[in-house]
Every structure is written in structure tokens, then in C-alpha cells.
Amino acid sequence: MEQETVALAGLVSGGKGISRVAITLNGVEVSRQQERAPQPALAVNLPLKLREGQNILVITATEADGRIHQEVRTVHYEKLVPLTVAFRYPQDGTQVAQESSVVAAVVTSSKGVAKVSVLLNGKEIHQQAERAPQRSLLVTVPVTLREGPNVLAVSASEPDGTIRQEIRTVIYDKPKEVAVAVPPPPPPAPVHDRWAVVIGAGRYESPDIPKLRYTVPDAEAIYQTLIGPGGFKKEHVLLLTDKTEKKPTLRNVRWALGTFLSRSAKKDDTVLIFFAGHGAPEVDPRGIERDGLAKYLVPIDADPDDLYSTALPMDELQTIFARIEAERVVAFLDACYSGAAGGRTFTSKRTRASHVDDLFLERLTRSKGRAIVTASRTTEVSIELPELGHGIFTYYLVRGLKGAADLNKDGIVSLQELYEYLEQQVTQKSRAVGGSQHPVMKGELEGALPLVKVTAP
């Protein structure tokens, strides 16, 4: 529903006569109709102002003999968002000294984004079409500029054919080679450290949670990549798996994310978080989530019938992000929340997940400098393949960090390059094995975020 104010109209009737009708909206009584002499029927006509998201409407009727009847309705209200193209990078008129650059933009529409095209100097260099239009799409495309002015255009369309285009001009000012005296070396720049927490949960203590075969190898591969070719200091990377001294229990996961990182990482540092394990949905009685489900990352000591007390709510990541002083925090989650069989997810006996949306990811990454990359869309499962010895997402994540994602060959793998590489490789591989898996990135970042420097072979 796209209207904030709606009318509730109807007729309440009962065989013994109706003596009282009470109406509540989101737990607050908005109308009460009391009759001294019970009536065969009472008309209800009431304007209601909805809040954004899920609204719970309860109508309670009392008959003359004291019997109570109740009817509950759920109404979803979403604000109408027009088709919008917002450039993250570059700013209009930006001057650069390198021919390699990147286009980053966010396209949003309440009707869904069907197709996005990126043009460089009038020539299409990238097209992204969605079978199921998304409300929000992040577009990141590497570009090679020509000397002088370059015109960059991002064009988006809705399913009904509505088109929106934004244009930016960037100027490549090629440095001129001149013979000059070599100036003295500049003072050393401050050292910017990189920190990471890597978690792999596979052997769960509860017999009702399926064990995962490749999550521990996934975490170990990420750890070795970071402290090896990735160039992270070994003492700056914390590994929690079934095999390490510190196991990925709820207490240890909270300590690693909320204490170790918050005490270690400084403002100019970069933080990387990786989690491989089960994700799970559970009915959320608060009504915050549009789909009515809270999402969790599941540690090895979780109780599947009490995720609220024994698992890590995704909403808590927002608090953890706020505790970390570093201005750049990226989380890679090789888990899913659909509750479907065959992947890194499950549901408790009390939960029936029919449709899971990803609005919670947008809420978690509203703070500037925070990004989350998930292995799949919320309605999909994250696939493990014996032939790879890993989950599909982590297998290509490791390859990308080792250099395969260096799309512009500048010796640095940026987050934007890594996501484009993952999106292409994971989607193709999942289709090849008869599945459907599409990585998703949400977040607010300015410019390209470098993750690792690629070592020349």
C-alpha cells in the first residue's frame, strides 16, 4: 500500500447483539464504541494513519452475553519512491590524473529497477537487467578514460518503461613529463592498519541444526589469504572455527566483533569481517520487519527454538558497527536466511518463512563507511560444492582477493571490483549446477575502497 492514510469501513454484527467495539492500531487503541442497549449490528467507519512498514490492526467486538470476537489484519505501507539515479562517484567536473577510474551509483524505485546501463562518451560499456526488479541496485563499473573531458551516463528504467538518466563529466588530465629537480621525499604518511575477524561455524551442538561441511575450510582459506597475499598482519586477524582454541560460540563471536575490533581498530583503519555458517529467520513479534521475520547469524551453541537468546541478531550488527571507530568496515556473509532446504540456512519448528526481504540490510548499512556483501539474495540459498571444497561464494571471494578481481589491472583489488567479480562468477557457477545464487552488496561508501594489494606473479 502506498497511501499513508486509509479508511477502515465495515459492519460488526452478532446474534446476541453487539455492546462494544474496540479498534487498536499497532497496540494503541484508536476507537471505542460502547452501546448501553446492544445493537444487532454496528457500523465502523474510521480513518487510520499508517506508519511505514508493517501495521497490525485489531478489531475486538463484545456481544451482549460477554462473548468476545477478535479479527486481526496486517497492512504494509511503503512510501512511494520515484525512479532515482544517485552518483556516488565521480562528482561532476572531477579532474583525475589516471586513466583508470570507476563509476559508482545507486538506483532506487518503489516500482523496482528493471534495467541499468552505463555509457562512456556515448558508448554503452555495461548493462544490468533484473528478472525480478529490485527496489535498490548498486552499480559499480570500472572505466578507462580518454585524455580530456569524458561524459559518464547512468540510465535506469522501471518495468513500465519509465527512464531516468544522470550524467557526470570527469576530466582526465594526463600528467606531462617534464625534467625537474627531484624534490626531497615527503614525510612518511601515517600507517593505516587493517584488521579482520574470520568466523567459520560448521559443527553445531544442537542435533536439530544441520552440520555444514565446508564452512570451516571457507574460513581457513580466507584467513590464509588475508595473512598471505592479502598483506594483513597475522596478529591483526582473529580466526574462530570449530578447530581453533576459541570456538565460534555466541559469547566469543560477540567478543570478537564488539570488543576485539572496537579496542583495536582506529579511525583511519580498515576492518574486514567474514562469517561462514548458518543464517536463520524467526518470527519477529515487534513488527519492524516488513516480512515479519527477524534474521540471525547462528553460532555453534545456538538453540534453533530460541534464536533470540542464543543467536546473533542481524540488527545487533548495527550496534557493533557503531562501536568500531574505523571509518571503513566491510562484512562478507556466506550464509542465507530463506529457511529453504539445501543451503546454509534452516528454520525452527515455529517458523514458516514464505518470503524473506532484504530491507534489513539497508537499515544496517545506513551509516557512512559501512558495507555488507551477502552470498545470496534473501530468497535464495548459499550453495556448497564438493568439487570446489568450498561454498561457491567463498571460493570466488578467495580467488578475487588473490588478484582475479583486479579488473583494471592497477595492482589493487577494490571492494567495487571484488563485488562485480563475485556477482558475475557466482551467478554463472550457480546456474551451471542448476541453482540460482546472486550476491548482494548494500552500503554507503565514497569512492573506491581498496582491500588488498595484488602481488605480481
Secondary structure, 3 states (H helix, E strand, C coil): CCCCEEEEEEEEEEEEEEEEEEEEECCEEEEEEEEEEEEEEEEEEEEEECCCEEEEEEEEEEECCCCEEEEEEEEEECCCCCCEEEEEECCCCEEECCCEEEEEEEEEEEEEEEEEEEEECCEEEEEEEEEEEEEEEEEEEEEECCCEEEEEEEEEECCCCCEEEEEEEEEECCCCCCCCCCCCCCCCCCCCCEEEEEEECCCCCCCCCCCCCCHHHHHHHHHHHHHCCCCCCHHHEEEEECCCCCCCCHHHHHHHHHHHHHHHCCCCCEEEEEEECCEEEEECCCCCCCCCEEEEECCCCCCCCCHHHHCEECCHHHHHHHHCCCCEEEEEEECCCCCCCCCCECCCCCCCCCCCCCHHHHHHCCCECEEEEECCCCCCCCCEECCCCEEHHHHHHHHHHHHHCCCCCCCEEEHHHHHHHHHHHHHHHHHHCCCCCCCEEEEECCCCCEEEECCCC
